[in-house]
Amino acid sequence: AQRLAREKLIKSALVFRLVVEQKGLSNKLQAGDFRLHPAMNLETIVENLTHGSLDFWITFPEGLRVEEYAERLSEKSAINQQAFILAAKPFEGQLFPDTYSIPNTASAEDIVSLLSNTFVKKSPTKDKQKVIIASLIEREAKHDEDRRLVSSVIHNRLKIGMALQIDATAQYVLGKPGEWWLQNLTRENLQIKSPYNTYLNVGLPPAPIANPGLASLQAALNPAETDYLYYLSDSGGYNHYAETLEEHQANIAEFLTP
């Protein structure tokens, strides 16, 4: 009450105390930071002080995995990383990338619920296979114009039973703190045994490898109509596509060979 009066947010500390006691809120005022201003009346200020401290704002970009979400949360809040990973891992792919206002008092489960509910509201599909495809597109397409083309390659390979051979799936398996998406994969890396490794297993990985945004989810549902079976990414992150292995090898010689 004294601090509020000193900051000229209320006129009388005594009146504030009387109102709080009269409303039976003495034990409900919460610790933390609050947004208050002199235009608020006394009742509004009291009400604000019972509803928890300030939220914190956090942005989750498209294409992050659960562990990267956990790291970002730990920079903004007291959320335990392992607790969040444990709660969130079953929802990989369904933690909608966006900017959120989250109460400081939120638990790991609360945050998972917020993100997954946002996915339910905003995603154009809830189909597990399409969400998995969207997660692959998100990691493989750096530019908007590539999303539907990468989607077409994935769909075309799935139709003929051809292994997807997507680097991002091996990166997902190999990921570790400080390097969640290993660059410059070696032949040995691509042979790592895991159901997620699409170099060793035909078909989709068993679950999403990242959390896709709206554009990738839409691309998974609406692939471009092509006969492409191959693509590679150049140093600028732009993809080059091919229908045959010969065309793909020519792209390698043109865009990847020093």
Accessible surface in RSA format (square Angstrom, percent):
REM  Atomic radii and reference values for relative SASA: ProtOr
REM  Chains: A
REM  Algorithm: Lee & Richards
REM  Probe-radius: 1.40
REM  Slices: 20
REM RES _ NUM      All-atoms   Total-Side   Main-Chain    Non-polar    All polar
REM                ABS   REL    ABS   REL    ABS   REL    ABS   REL    ABS   REL
RES ALA A   1    38.25  35.2   5.13   7.9  33.13  75.4   5.13   7.2  33.13  87.7
RES GLN A   2   132.17  73.9 125.99  92.1   6.18  14.7  34.41  73.2  97.76  74.1
RES ARG A   3   178.45  74.9 177.73  90.6   0.72   1.7  58.19  79.5 120.26  72.9
RES LEU A   4    21.46  11.9  21.03  15.0   0.42   1.1  21.43  15.1   0.02   0.1
RES ALA A   5    32.85  30.2  21.10  32.6  11.75  26.7  21.35  30.1  11.50  30.5
RES ARG A   6   157.40  66.1 129.93  66.2  27.47  65.4  75.55 103.3  81.85  49.6
RES GLU A   7   112.45  64.6  94.22  71.3  18.23  43.4  25.93  50.2  86.52  70.6
RES LYS A   8   168.69  82.3 154.37  94.7  14.32  34.1 100.06  90.1  68.63  73.1
RES LEU A   9    31.33  17.4  23.34  16.7   7.99  20.1  23.86  16.8   7.47  20.1
RES ILE A  10    16.12   9.2   2.81   2.1  13.31  32.1  11.03   7.9   5.10  13.8
RES LYS A  11   214.79 104.8 174.94 107.3  39.85  94.9 124.50 112.1  90.29  96.2
RES SER A  12    37.93  32.1  30.62  40.9   7.31  16.8  25.06  53.4  12.87  18.0
RES ALA A  13    21.03  19.3  16.44  25.4   4.59  10.4  16.44  23.2   4.59  12.2
RES LEU A  14   102.82  57.3 100.68  72.0   2.14   5.4 100.68  70.7   2.14   5.8
RES VAL A  15    69.66  45.8  69.66  63.1   0.00   0.0  69.66  60.5   0.00   0.0
RES PHE A  16     8.15   4.1   8.15   5.0   0.00   0.0   8.15   4.9   0.00   0.0
RES ARG A  17   105.02  44.1 102.81  52.4   2.21   5.3  47.76  65.3  57.25  34.7
RES LEU A  18    98.91  55.1  95.66  68.4   3.25   8.2  96.03  67.4   2.88   7.8
RES VAL A  19    19.80  13.0  19.51  17.7   0.29   0.7  19.80  17.2   0.00   0.0
RES VAL A  20     7.69   5.1   7.69   7.0   0.00   0.0   7.69   6.7   0.00   0.0
RES GLU A  21   109.23  62.7  91.23  69.0  17.99  42.8  31.53  61.0  77.69  63.4
RES GLN A  22   156.58  87.6 120.12  87.8  36.46  86.8  44.66  95.1 111.93  84.9
RES LYS A  23   108.48  52.9  79.26  48.6  29.21  69.6  40.02  36.0  68.45  72.9
RES GLY A  24    51.30  63.3   0.00   N/A  51.30  63.3  33.41  91.7  17.88  40.1
RES LEU A  25    26.38  14.7  26.38  18.9   0.00   0.0  26.38  18.5   0.00   0.0
RES SER A  26    64.89  54.8  42.50  56.7  22.39  51.6  36.43  77.6  28.46  39.9
RES ASN A  27   150.83 104.0 115.85 112.0  34.98  84.2  35.37  85.1 115.46 111.6
RES LYS A  28   125.53  61.2 118.75  72.9   6.77  16.1  72.01  64.8  53.52  57.0
RES LEU A  29    65.02  36.2  40.74  29.1  24.28  61.0  40.87  28.7  24.16  65.0
RES GLN A  30    80.57  45.1  65.72  48.0  14.85  35.4  22.91  48.8  57.66  43.7
RES ALA A  31    98.28  90.4  68.84 106.2  29.44  67.0  79.05 111.3  19.23  50.9
RES GLY A  32    50.83  62.7   0.00   N/A  50.83  62.7  23.32  64.0  27.51  61.6
RES ASP A  33    99.99  70.0  95.05  94.6   4.94  11.7  17.81  41.9  82.19  82.0
RES PHE A  34    47.65  23.8  19.30  12.0  28.35  73.8  19.73  12.0  27.91  79.9
RES ARG A  35   147.62  62.0 136.39  69.5  11.23  26.7  72.16  98.6  75.46  45.7
RES LEU A  36    38.13  21.2  11.32   8.1  26.82  67.4  11.84   8.3  26.30  70.8
RES HIS A  37    89.36  48.8  88.78  61.7   0.58   1.5  65.81  67.8  23.55  27.4
RES PRO A  38    97.95  71.4  77.62  70.8  20.33  73.9  78.10  64.5  19.85 123.4
RES ALA A  39    91.01  83.7  48.91  75.5  42.09  95.8  61.54  86.7  29.47  78.1
RES MET A  40    38.28  19.8  25.73  17.0  12.55  29.9  31.40  26.7   6.88   9.1
RES ASN A  41    88.65  61.1  77.42  74.8  11.23  27.0  37.53  90.3  51.12  49.4
RES LEU A  42    37.58  20.9  29.94  21.4   7.63  19.2  30.93  21.7   6.64  17.9
RES GLU A  43    90.71  52.1  86.72  65.6   3.99   9.5  42.49  82.2  48.22  39.4
RES THR A  44    53.00  37.7  48.87  49.5   4.13   9.9  32.32  43.4  20.68  31.3
RES ILE A  45     0.37   0.2   0.37   0.3   0.00   0.0   0.37   0.3   0.00   0.0
RES VAL A  46     1.16   0.8   1.16   1.1   0.00   0.0   1.16   1.0   0.00   0.0
RES GLU A  47    86.99  49.9  86.74  65.6   0.25   0.6  32.54  62.9  54.45  44.5
RES ASN A  48    48.32  33.3  44.02  42.5   4.30  10.4   3.38   8.1  44.94  43.4
RES LEU A  49    20.52  11.4  20.52  14.7   0.00   0.0  20.52  14.4   0.00   0.0
RES THR A  50    20.46  14.5  10.22  10.4  10.24  24.4   5.86   7.9  14.60  22.1
RES HIS A  51   129.71  70.9  98.07  68.2  31.64  80.9  66.77  68.8  62.93  73.2
RES GLY A  52    12.86  15.9   0.00   N/A  12.86  15.9   6.59  18.1   6.27  14.0
RES SER A  53    17.92  15.1   8.54  11.4   9.38  21.6   1.57   3.3  16.35  22.9
RES LEU A  54    47.74  26.6  44.03  31.5   3.71   9.3  47.58  33.4   0.16   0.4
RES ASP A  55    54.15  37.9  44.31  44.1   9.84  23.3   4.07   9.6  50.08  49.9
RES PHE A  56    21.54  10.8  17.09  10.6   4.45  11.6  21.54  13.1   0.00   0.0
RES TRP A  57   139.70  56.1 134.05  64.9   5.65  13.3 123.61  65.9  16.10  26.1
RES ILE A  58     6.15   3.5   3.19   2.4   2.96   7.1   6.10   4.4   0.05   0.1
RES THR A  59    65.78  46.8  60.63  61.5   5.15  12.3  43.58  58.5  22.20  33.6
RES PHE A  60     1.57   0.8   0.00   0.0   1.57   4.1   0.00   0.0   1.57   4.5
RES PRO A  61    46.63  34.0  42.01  38.3   4.62  16.8  46.63  38.5   0.00   0.0
RES GLU A  62    96.86  55.6  79.25  60.0  17.60  41.9  12.92  25.0  83.93  68.5
RES GLY A  63     1.51   1.9   0.00   N/A   1.51   1.9   1.51   4.1   0.00   0.0
RES LEU A  64    20.62  11.5  20.62  14.8   0.00   0.0  20.62  14.5   0.00   0.0
RES ARG A  65    12.24   5.1  12.24   6.2   0.00   0.0   0.00   0.0  12.24   7.4
RES VAL A  66     0.00   0.0   0.00   0.0   0.00   0.0   0.00   0.0   0.00   0.0
RES GLU A  67    21.45  12.3  21.06  15.9   0.39   0.9   6.50  12.6  14.95  12.2
RES GLU A  68    28.45  16.3  27.61  20.9   0.84   2.0   6.46  12.5  21.99  18.0
RES TYR A  69     0.00   0.0   0.00   0.0   0.00   0.0   0.00   0.0   0.00   0.0
RES ALA A  70     0.93   0.9   0.00   0.0   0.93   2.1   0.41   0.6   0.52   1.4
RES GLU A  71    54.65  31.4  54.24  41.0   0.41   1.0  19.50  37.7  35.15  28.7
RES ARG A  72    90.93  38.2  90.21  46.0   0.72   1.7  15.19  20.8  75.74  45.9
RES LEU A  73     0.05   0.0   0.05   0.0   0.00   0.0   0.05   0.0   0.00   0.0
RES SER A  74    41.27  34.9  20.56  27.4  20.72  47.7  13.25  28.2  28.02  39.3
RES GLU A  75   145.20  83.4 104.96  79.4  40.24  95.8  44.58  86.2 100.63  82.2
RES LYS A  76   112.14  54.7  88.84  54.5  23.30  55.5  49.43  44.5  62.70  66.8
RES SER A  77    25.79  21.8   2.71   3.6  23.08  53.2  14.89  31.7  10.90  15.3
RES ALA A  78   108.93 100.2  68.75 106.1  40.18  91.4  80.49 113.3  28.44  75.3
RES ILE A  79    24.83  14.1  16.39  12.2   8.43  20.3  18.96  13.7   5.86  15.9
RES ASN A  80    91.64  63.2  81.13  78.4  10.51  25.3  28.53  68.7  63.11  61.0
RES GLN A  81    66.58  37.2  63.01  46.1   3.56   8.5  14.87  31.7  51.71  39.2
RES GLN A  82   125.81  70.3 122.15  89.3   3.65   8.7  56.98 121.3  68.82  52.2
RES ALA A  83    44.88  41.3  35.43  54.7   9.45  21.5  42.40  59.7   2.48   6.6
RES PHE A  84     0.04   0.0   0.04   0.0   0.00   0.0   0.04   0.0   0.00   0.0
RES ILE A  85    30.31  17.2  30.31  22.6   0.00   0.0  30.31  21.8   0.00   0.0
RES LEU A  86   146.18  81.4 134.41  96.2  11.77  29.6 138.14  97.0   8.04  21.6
RES ALA A  87    20.92  19.2   6.14   9.5  14.79  33.6  16.33  23.0   4.59  12.2
RES ALA A  88     0.00   0.0   0.00   0.0   0.00   0.0   0.00   0.0   0.00   0.0
RES LYS A  89    68.17  33.3  60.75  37.3   7.43  17.7  60.70  54.6   7.47   8.0
RES PRO A  90   100.61  73.3  63.95  58.3  36.67 133.3  77.15  63.7  23.46 145.8
RES PHE A  91    77.19  38.6  77.19  47.8   0.00   0.0  77.19  46.8   0.00   0.0
RES GLU A  92     7.40   4.2   5.04   3.8   2.36   5.6   5.04   9.8   2.36   1.9
RES GLY A  93     1.09   1.3   0.00   N/A   1.09   1.3   0.00   0.0   1.09   2.5
RES GLN A  94    66.48  37.2  66.48  48.6   0.00   0.0   3.19   6.8  63.29  48.0
RES LEU A  95     0.47   0.3   0.00   0.0   0.47   1.2   0.00   0.0   0.47   1.3
RES PHE A  96    13.08   6.5  12.30   7.6   0.78   2.0  13.08   7.9   0.00   0.0
RES PRO A  97     8.41   6.1   1.11   1.0   7.30  26.5   1.51   1.2   6.90  42.9
RES ASP A  98    43.91  30.8  34.49  34.3   9.42  22.3  10.75  25.3  33.17  33.1
RES THR A  99    68.69  48.9  51.67  52.4  17.02  40.6  34.32  46.1  34.37  52.0
RES TYR A 100    14.89   7.0  11.98   6.8   2.92   7.6  14.89  11.2   0.00   0.0
RES SER A 101    40.25  34.0  21.75  29.0  18.49  42.6  16.80  35.8  23.45  32.8
RES ILE A 102     0.98   0.6   0.98   0.7   0.00   0.0   0.98   0.7   0.00   0.0
RES PRO A 103    58.94  43.0  58.48  53.3   0.46   1.7  58.48  48.3   0.46   2.9
RES ASN A 104    73.46  50.7  47.90  46.3  25.57  61.6  16.80  40.4  56.67  54.8
RES THR A 105   100.37  71.4  69.46  70.4  30.91  73.7  57.58  77.3  42.79  64.7
RES ALA A 106    15.00  13.8   4.58   7.1  10.43  23.7   8.20  11.5   6.81  18.0
RES SER A 107    46.55  39.3  39.20  52.3   7.35  16.9  41.15  87.6   5.40   7.6
RES ALA A 108     6.90   6.3   3.78   5.8   3.12   7.1   3.78   5.3   3.12   8.3
RES GLU A 109   110.22  63.3 104.54  79.1   5.68  13.5  60.10 116.2  50.12  40.9
RES ASP A 110    78.84  55.2  70.29  70.0   8.55  20.2  18.42  43.4  60.42  60.3
RES ILE A 111     1.13   0.6   0.32   0.2   0.80   1.9   1.13   0.8   0.00   0.0
RES VAL A 112     7.26   4.8   7.26   6.6   0.00   0.0   7.26   6.3   0.00   0.0
RES SER A 113    52.07  44.0  47.57  63.5   4.51  10.4  27.72  59.0  24.36  34.1
RES LEU A 114    66.31  36.9  61.46  44.0   4.84  12.2  65.75  46.2   0.56   1.5
RES LEU A 115     0.00   0.0   0.00   0.0   0.00   0.0   0.00   0.0   0.00   0.0
RES SER A 116    13.49  11.4  13.16  17.6   0.33   0.8   6.53  13.9   6.95   9.7
RES ASN A 117    75.42  52.0  74.72  72.2   0.70   1.7  13.00  31.3  62.43  60.3
RES THR A 118    16.97  12.1  16.54  16.8   0.44   1.0   7.68  10.3   9.30  14.1
RES PHE A 119     4.18   2.1   4.18   2.6   0.00   0.0   4.18   2.5   0.00   0.0
RES VAL A 120    87.81  57.8  80.99  73.3   6.82  16.4  80.99  70.4   6.82  18.5
RES LYS A 121   172.35  84.1 134.11  82.3  38.24  91.1  85.93  77.3  86.42  92.1
RES LYS A 122   102.74  50.1  85.70  52.6  17.04  40.6  60.68  54.6  42.06  44.8
RES SER A 123     6.92   5.9   0.00   0.0   6.92  16.0   0.01   0.0   6.92   9.7
RES PRO A 124    61.09  44.5  22.75  20.7  38.34 139.4  35.53  29.3  25.57 158.9
RES THR A 125    12.63   9.0   6.84   6.9   5.80  13.8   7.46  10.0   5.17   7.8
RES LYS A 126   109.95  53.6  84.78  52.0  25.18  59.9  64.55  58.1  45.40  48.4
RES ASP A 127    74.12  51.9  61.48  61.2  12.65  29.9  27.77  65.4  46.35  46.2
RES LYS A 128   127.95  62.4 119.89  73.6   8.06  19.2  76.02  68.4  51.94  55.3
RES GLN A 129   111.94  62.6 111.49  81.5   0.44   1.1  22.16  47.2  89.78  68.1
RES LYS A 130    59.81  29.2  59.81  36.7   0.00   0.0  17.72  16.0  42.08  44.8
RES VAL A 131     4.71   3.1   4.71   4.3   0.00   0.0   4.71   4.1   0.00   0.0
RES ILE A 132     5.29   3.0   5.29   3.9   0.00   0.0   5.29   3.8   0.00   0.0
RES ILE A 133     4.96   2.8   4.96   3.7   0.00   0.0   4.96   3.6   0.00   0.0
RES ALA A 134     0.00   0.0   0.00   0.0   0.00   0.0   0.00   0.0   0.00   0.0
RES SER A 135     0.00   0.0   0.00   0.0   0.00   0.0   0.00   0.0   0.00   0.0
RES LEU A 136     0.00   0.0   0.00   0.0   0.00   0.0   0.00   0.0   0.00   0.0
RES ILE A 137     0.00   0.0   0.00   0.0   0.00   0.0   0.00   0.0   0.00   0.0
RES GLU A 138    17.53  10.1   9.04   6.8   8.49  20.2   0.38   0.7  17.15  14.0
RES ARG A 139    40.16  16.9  32.98  16.8   7.18  17.1   0.28   0.4  39.88  24.2
RES GLU A 140    28.95  16.6  21.37  16.2   7.58  18.0   3.24   6.3  25.70  21.0
RES ALA A 141     3.08   2.8   0.00   0.0   3.08   7.0   0.00   0.0   3.08   8.1
RES LYS A 142   117.30  57.2  89.25  54.8  28.05  66.8  70.24  63.2  47.07  50.1
RES HIS A 143    46.18  25.2  42.58  29.6   3.60   9.2  29.82  30.7  16.36  19.0
RES ASP A 144   105.50  73.9  90.87  90.4  14.64  34.6  32.93  77.5  72.57  72.4
RES GLU A 145   112.43  64.5  90.79  68.7  21.64  51.5  66.11 127.9  46.31  37.8
RES ASP A 146     6.31   4.4   6.31   6.3   0.00   0.0   0.00   0.0   6.31   6.3
RES ARG A 147    34.34  14.4  34.34  17.5   0.00   0.0   5.60   7.7  28.74  17.4
RES ARG A 148   119.50  50.2 119.31  60.8   0.19   0.4  47.32  64.7  72.19  43.7
RES LEU A 149    46.62  26.0  46.62  33.4   0.00   0.0  46.62  32.7   0.00   0.0
RES VAL A 150     0.00   0.0   0.00   0.0   0.00   0.0   0.00   0.0   0.00   0.0
RES SER A 151     0.00   0.0   0.00   0.0   0.00   0.0   0.00   0.0   0.00   0.0
RES SER A 152     1.47   1.2   0.50   0.7   0.97   2.2   1.47   3.1   0.00   0.0
RES VAL A 153     5.05   3.3   5.05   4.6   0.00   0.0   5.05   4.4   0.00   0.0
RES ILE A 154     1.29   0.7   1.06   0.8   0.23   0.6   1.29   0.9   0.00   0.0
RES HIS A 155    29.75  16.3  28.92  20.1   0.82   2.1  27.60  28.4   2.15   2.5
RES ASN A 156    23.47  16.2  21.53  20.8   1.94   4.7   9.00  21.7  14.47  14.0
RES ARG A 157    12.71   5.3  12.71   6.5   0.00   0.0   2.00   2.7  10.71   6.5
RES LEU A 158    56.00  31.2  35.55  25.4  20.45  51.4  37.15  26.1  18.86  50.7
RES LYS A 159   163.90  80.0 123.47  75.8  40.42  96.2  83.22  74.9  80.68  85.9
RES ILE A 160   111.06  63.2  76.01  56.6  35.06  84.5  84.84  61.1  26.23  71.2
RES GLY A 161    45.66  56.3   0.00   N/A  45.66  56.3  25.39  69.7  20.28  45.4
RES MET A 162    50.03  25.9  43.27  28.6   6.77  16.1  45.76  38.9   4.28   5.7
RES ALA A 163    21.60  19.9  17.56  27.1   4.04   9.2  17.56  24.7   4.04  10.7
RES LEU A 164     7.67   4.3   0.76   0.5   6.91  17.4   0.79   0.6   6.88  18.5
RES GLN A 165    83.29  46.6  69.65  50.9  13.64  32.5   5.62  12.0  77.66  58.9
RES ILE A 166     4.82   2.7   3.39   2.5   1.42   3.4   4.82   3.5   0.00   0.0
RES ASP A 167    59.80  41.9  58.19  57.9   1.61   3.8  11.73  27.6  48.07  47.9
RES ALA A 168     0.48   0.4   0.48   0.7   0.00   0.0   0.48   0.7   0.00   0.0
RES THR A 169     0.00   0.0   0.00   0.0   0.00   0.0   0.00   0.0   0.00   0.0
RES ALA A 170     0.00   0.0   0.00   0.0   0.00   0.0   0.00   0.0   0.00   0.0
RES GLN A 171    20.65  11.5  20.65  15.1   0.00   0.0   0.00   0.0  20.65  15.7
RES TYR A 172    16.73   7.8  14.58   8.3   2.16   5.6  10.93   8.2   5.80   7.1
RES VAL A 173    45.36  29.8  18.31  16.6  27.05  65.2  24.33  21.1  21.03  57.1
RES LEU A 174    43.01  24.0  26.71  19.1  16.30  41.0  30.41  21.4  12.60  33.9
RES GLY A 175    16.46  20.3   0.00   N/A  16.46  20.3   0.00   0.0  16.46  36.9
RES LYS A 176   120.82  58.9 119.78  73.5   1.04   2.5  63.42  57.1  57.40  61.1
RES PRO A 177   104.01  75.8  85.96  78.4  18.05  65.6  86.15  71.1  17.86 111.0
RES GLY A 178    81.31 100.3   0.00   N/A  81.31 100.3  44.25 121.4  37.05  83.0
RES GLU A 179    71.88  41.3  65.11  49.3   6.77  16.1  26.07  50.4  45.81  37.4
RES TRP A 180    33.54  13.5  28.85  14.0   4.69  11.0  28.85  15.4   4.69   7.6
RES TRP A 181    23.15   9.3  14.79   7.2   8.36  19.6  14.79   7.9   8.36  13.6
RES LEU A 182    40.59  22.6  40.59  29.0   0.00   0.0  40.59  28.5   0.00   0.0
RES GLN A 183   111.19  62.2 104.85  76.6   6.35  15.1  49.68 105.8  61.51  46.7
RES ASN A 184   143.83  99.2 113.16 109.4  30.66  73.8  40.22  96.8 103.60 100.1
RES LEU A 185    36.07  20.1   5.93   4.2  30.15  75.8   5.93   4.2  30.15  81.1
RES THR A 186    73.32  52.1  66.95  67.9   6.37  15.2  71.09  95.5   2.23   3.4
RES ARG A 187   212.64  89.3 206.49 105.3   6.15  14.6  79.28 108.4 133.36  80.8
RES GLU A 188   143.14  82.2 131.33  99.4  11.81  28.1  51.56  99.7  91.58  74.8
RES ASN A 189    28.47  19.6  27.06  26.1   1.41   3.4   1.41   3.4  27.06  26.2
RES LEU A 190    31.57  17.6  31.57  22.6   0.00   0.0  31.57  22.2   0.00   0.0
RES GLN A 191   104.96  58.7  95.03  69.5   9.92  23.6  41.59  88.5  63.37  48.1
RES ILE A 192    49.85  28.4  42.17  31.4   7.67  18.5  49.85  35.9   0.00   0.0
RES LYS A 193   187.83  91.6 162.46  99.7  25.37  60.4 106.43  95.8  81.40  86.7
RES SER A 194    19.81  16.7   9.29  12.4  10.52  24.2  10.27  21.9   9.54  13.4
RES PRO A 195    90.69  66.1  80.51  73.4  10.18  37.0  84.76  70.0   5.93  36.9
RES TYR A 196    48.22  22.5  48.22  27.4   0.00   0.0  26.76  20.1  21.46  26.5
RES ASN A 197     0.00   0.0   0.00   0.0   0.00   0.0   0.00   0.0   0.00   0.0
RES THR A 198     1.12   0.8   1.12   1.1   0.00   0.0   1.12   1.5   0.00   0.0
RES TYR A 199    56.97  26.6  38.00  21.6  18.97  49.4  21.08  15.8  35.89  44.2
RES LEU A 200    75.31  41.9  41.79  29.9  33.53  84.3  46.05  32.3  29.27  78.8
RES ASN A 201    56.01  38.6  52.25  50.5   3.76   9.0  19.55  47.0  36.46  35.2
RES VAL A 202   102.02  67.1  74.19  67.2  27.83  67.1  74.19  64.5  27.83  75.5
RES GLY A 203    17.94  22.1   0.00   N/A  17.94  22.1  17.17  47.1   0.77   1.7
RES LEU A 204    38.83  21.6  11.99   8.6  26.85  67.5  12.14   8.5  26.70  71.8
RES PRO A 205     2.81   2.0   0.00   0.0   2.81  10.2   0.44   0.4   2.37  14.7
RES PRO A 206    59.08  43.1  43.28  39.5  15.80  57.4  55.58  45.9   3.50  21.7
RES ALA A 207    26.66  24.5  26.66  41.1   0.00   0.0  26.66  37.5   0.00   0.0
RES PRO A 208     8.59   6.3   8.38   7.6   0.21   0.8   8.38   6.9   0.21   1.3
RES ILE A 209     0.00   0.0   0.00   0.0   0.00   0.0   0.00   0.0   0.00   0.0
RES ALA A 210     0.00   0.0   0.00   0.0   0.00   0.0   0.00   0.0   0.00   0.0
RES ASN A 211     0.31   0.2   0.31   0.3   0.00   0.0   0.31   0.7   0.00   0.0
RES PRO A 212     0.91   0.7   0.09   0.1   0.82   3.0   0.09   0.1   0.82   5.1
RES GLY A 213     2.30   2.8   0.00   N/A   2.30   2.8   2.30   6.3   0.00   0.0
RES LEU A 214    79.24  44.1  74.94  53.6   4.29  10.8  74.94  52.6   4.29  11.6
RES ALA A 215    46.29  42.6  36.98  57.1   9.31  21.2  39.04  55.0   7.25  19.2
RES SER A 216     0.06   0.1   0.00   0.0   0.06   0.1   0.00   0.0   0.06   0.1
RES LEU A 217     0.00   0.0   0.00   0.0   0.00   0.0   0.00   0.0   0.00   0.0
RES GLN A 218    82.89  46.3  82.12  60.0   0.77   1.8  20.49  43.6  62.39  47.3
RES ALA A 219     3.00   2.8   1.13   1.7   1.87   4.3   2.44   3.4   0.56   1.5
RES ALA A 220     0.00   0.0   0.00   0.0   0.00   0.0   0.00   0.0   0.00   0.0
RES LEU A 221    62.55  34.8  41.54  29.7  21.01  52.8  41.54  29.2  21.01  56.5
RES ASN A 222    84.16  58.0  79.81  77.1   4.35  10.5  21.75  52.3  62.42  60.3
RES PRO A 223    38.12  27.8  30.60  27.9   7.52  27.3  30.60  25.3   7.52  46.7
RES ALA A 224    18.17  16.7  12.70  19.6   5.47  12.4  13.39  18.9   4.79  12.7
RES GLU A 225   178.00 102.2 140.77 106.5  37.22  88.6  61.28 118.5 116.72  95.3
RES THR A 226    36.74  26.1  14.76  15.0  21.98  52.4  24.85  33.4  11.88  18.0
RES ASP A 227   103.52  72.5  92.66  92.2  10.86  25.7  19.94  46.9  83.58  83.4
RES TYR A 228    61.72  28.8  61.72  35.1   0.00   0.0  15.64  11.8  46.08  56.8
RES LEU A 229    37.06  20.6  36.98  26.5   0.08   0.2  36.98  26.0   0.08   0.2
RES TYR A 230    30.75  14.4  28.75  16.4   2.00   5.2  12.81   9.6  17.94  22.1
RES TYR A 231    37.00  17.3  19.47  11.1  17.53  45.6  18.73  14.1  18.28  22.5
RES LEU A 232    14.84   8.3   8.55   6.1   6.28  15.8  14.84  10.4   0.00   0.0
RES SER A 233    51.35  43.4  35.00  46.7  16.35  37.7  28.71  61.1  22.63  31.7
RES ASP A 234    30.27  21.2  23.00  22.9   7.27  17.2   8.13  19.1  22.14  22.1
RES SER A 235   128.54 108.6  81.57 108.9  46.97 108.2  60.60 129.1  67.93  95.2
RES GLY A 236    48.13  59.4   0.00   N/A  48.13  59.4  32.24  88.5  15.89  35.6
RES GLY A 237    13.75  17.0   0.00   N/A  13.75  17.0  13.38  36.7   0.37   0.8
RES TYR A 238   104.59  48.8 104.59  59.5   0.00   0.0  66.45  49.9  38.15  47.0
RES ASN A 239    13.43   9.3   0.28   0.3  13.15  31.7   0.00   0.0  13.43  13.0
RES HIS A 240    41.29  22.6  38.00  26.4   3.29   8.4  27.75  28.6  13.54  15.8
RES TYR A 241    35.87  16.7  13.77   7.8  22.11  57.5  13.77  10.3  22.11  27.3
RES ALA A 242     1.01   0.9   0.08   0.1   0.93   2.1   1.01   1.4   0.00   0.0
RES GLU A 243    79.07  45.4  72.13  54.6   6.94  16.5   9.51  18.4  69.56  56.8
RES THR A 244    58.17  41.4  54.21  55.0   3.95   9.4  56.07  75.3   2.09   3.2
RES LEU A 245    85.11  47.4  82.02  58.7   3.09   7.8  82.02  57.6   3.09   8.3
RES GLU A 246   122.75  70.5 115.40  87.3   7.34  17.5  63.40 122.6  59.35  48.5
RES GLU A 247    83.55  48.0  77.95  59.0   5.60  13.3  38.60  74.7  44.95  36.7
RES HIS A 248    28.00  15.3  28.00  19.5   0.00   0.0   8.89   9.2  19.10  22.2
RES GLN A 249    99.80  55.8  94.12  68.8   5.67  13.5  29.30  62.4  70.50  53.5
RES ALA A 250    60.11  55.3  48.39  74.7  11.72  26.7  56.02  78.9   4.09  10.8
RES ASN A 251    21.87  15.1  21.87  21.1   0.00   0.0   0.00   0.0  21.87  21.1
RES ILE A 252    66.85  38.0  66.85  49.8   0.00   0.0  66.85  48.1   0.00   0.0
RES ALA A 253    63.70  58.6  49.58  76.5  14.12  32.1  50.80  71.5  12.90  34.2
RES GLU A 254   124.40  71.4  93.26  70.6  31.15  74.2  38.27  74.0  86.13  70.3
RES PHE A 255    69.22  34.6  45.68  28.3  23.54  61.2  50.23  30.5  18.99  54.3
RES LEU A 256    88.90  49.5  63.54  45.5  25.35  63.7  67.81  47.6  21.09  56.8
RES THR A 257    81.75  58.1  60.58  61.4  21.18  50.5  52.40  70.4  29.35  44.4
RES PRO A 258   168.58 122.9  99.87  91.0  68.71 249.8 140.50 116.0  28.09 174.6
END  Absolute sums over single chains surface
CHAIN  1 A    14185.7      11479.5       2706.2       7635.2       6550.4
END  Absolute sums over all chains
TOTAL         14185.7      11479.5       2706.2       7635.2       6550.4
